[in-house]
Amino acid sequence: MNTPKKLSIRSSAGTVALVLLTGSMPGLAVEATPAEIPIVDTHTHFYDPSRPEGVPWPGKGSPLFRTVLPGDFRALKKFRPVRGTVVVEASKWVEDNAWLLALGESEPQILGIVGNLNPLAPSFAADLARFSANPLFRGIRVSEQSLETVLNRGELQELSLLAERKLTLDVIGGPSMPALAAKVARRMPHLTLVLDHMGGVPITESPLPSEWVEGIRAAGACGNVYCKVSGMMESAAVSGKRPAPRDPAFYRPYLDAVWQAFGTDRVLYGSNWPVCELGADYETVQRLAIEYANEKGPDAVAKFCSGNSQRAYRWADR
């Protein structure tokens, strides 16, 4: 058995210790020790079906239908310790934004909350003003379909309220979503957008979808758009790979495309926990993403794990 070799590299992010591995996921050789790199998971979900009102998502019968709270997240076995998380509200119930903000008040590990508000709703401006009064509220997430409707109607003034309040717009959708986000980003250069789950591409053995590749490049050309490395392993499982492949080479073409389009400064780490468990456990999901980022060097991995998310969401350290 080979003995791991350790070395230290001085960079603008500090001194990062690197360990040459022999027994980790195949095809990747370098990992960073946790002490020097604070990790912020930019995509988790918390909810509690045991509430009197229940939850609109996930549905009963789903393996995700269970209480999922910060204590459960802390208890997870992790590849590297997590400093904090940005929580994404999946519920469409407006008052669940308030529930999540209340949860965050007593949980310093929650650095920010991406709420769920419909920009086409008559109450949008009032709801946004109400929730954004709490500094933990860092933006909203909308579907590709909602964003397309806003764009087609020319009602971008509602989204401009986000930019005015220095809030971020997350977008979730399919492989056509990045191109749509690029259109909005060009129209609204002062609005920060984040593409969830690798821009919605299905992870398969097939060649990369040309629509997605072109959209990712278009979005990457906009300096106000970021992309989350999240949703990969559960996408691979849903796409017919059960269990999801553990070999990093399976995911590399997608990761390469995202990194080439967005560069070192605009790619974010996110797990999509607990949904990621449909593909693999948290430790495996985290390891896959961070070991890939480590190939880019210590500065890149520090930005990927924490620095880029602070710029995208403007969260404050608690």
Secondary structure, DSSP 8 states (H G I E B T S, - for coil): ----EEEEEEETTEEEEEEE-SSSSTT--EEE-GGG---EEEEE--B-TTSTT--SSS-TTSTT-S-B-HHHHHTS--SS---EEEEE-----THHHHHHHHHHHT-TTEEEEEE---TTSTTHHHHHHHHHTSTTEEEEEEEHHHHHHHHHHT-THHHHHHHHTT-EEEEE-STTHHHHHHHHHHH-TTSEEEESHHHH----SS---HHHHHHHHHHHTSTTEEEEE-SHHHHHHHTT-SS----HHHHHHHHHHHHHHH-TTSEEE---BTGGGGTS-HHHHHHHHHHHHHTT-HHHHHIIIIIHHHHHH-----
